[in-house]
Amino acid sequence: MSSTTLSTQPEPSTTTVSEPFDLVRLSLDEIVTVKLRVGRVLKGRLHAYDSHCNLIMSNVEETITYFEDGDEEPKSIKKHSEMMFVRGDSVILISPPTRR
């Protein structure tokens, strides 16, 4: 069985992006948007991640989009969670906060 170490702190004075996980590392302790499979989108503070894209987030707003039988327009439900563990195999996209 392999062990996985969660990264929780950005490395000091390292702000360049040369690998995909560098962008995730720079987003630690920031509000990110995460798109999941099956029409779910999360927006919340990223606290930790690992090489499998498992995430720990807080103050998460989850939007679930779905279609009811016969409807052409999608419907959505919003939920709020104080803390959430997101399994990496459901992650499609992690969008960092907008930098100005």
N, C-alpha and C positions, 0 to 999 in steps of 0.2 A: 504494500500500500504506500502510495507516495504522499508526502505532506505538501501543503501549499501554504506559502507565507503571504499574508495580506499586506499590501503596501498602504501605509497610513500617513506617511509624511513625505512631502516633496524633498528631494535632495537640495541642500542649500546651494545657491548661486547657479543652478542649472535651469535655464529658461529656454533652451533651444529644443526644437522638435526635429529629431532625426529618425525616430521610430514611432509606429502608431501608438504604443502605450505611453510615449512621452506626452502626448496631448492629454491623455487621461490623467497622468501624474500631475500635470500642471493645473488640472481642474479639481484637485483634492480641496475639500472645504469650500467649494463653490457650488452654486445652483446649476445643475445640468439637466438636460432633457434626454431621456433614454427611451428609444422605441423598442418594443418587444413584439414577439410573434403574436398572432391572433388579435390584432387590432388594439393593443394596449400601449399607452404612452405614459411615462412617469416623468414628473418634474420635482426635483428635490435636491438636497445637499448631499454631495458625494463624500463619504467618510473613508472608504477603503475599497480596494479592488485587488484582484489577483490575476495570474496569467490565463485563467480560464474565463475571465470577464465576469466572475462572480462580483457582485457589488453590495456594499452596505451603504444605505442612504437613510436620511432622516427628513422629517417634515415633508413627506411625499404626497403629492397630488397625483392620483392615478385616474386616467381617462380611458374608459373602455368603450370602443365604438363597435356597434353591431347592427345587423339588419334583422327585422322581424319578417316573418313569412308574408310575402306579397308586397312589402314596402319597397319603394325605389330609393327613398331617402334614408341615410343611416341615422341611427339614434345613438346617444352616448350617455354614459353614467359616470359621475365623478365620485371618487372615494378619497379619504385622507388617512394616512398612516403616520404615526410618530416615528417609527423605525421600520426598516424593511431590508430583508436579505433578498437579493435578486440572483437567481441561478443563471450563470453565464450562458448556458446553451439556449436561453430564450432571448438574449440580447441581439438586436439587429443593428442598432446605431446608438452611439453616445455622442451627444452634441454639447460641446463646452459652452460656457457663458460667452456672450458677446463682449469682445474687448474693444474699448474705445480709445 
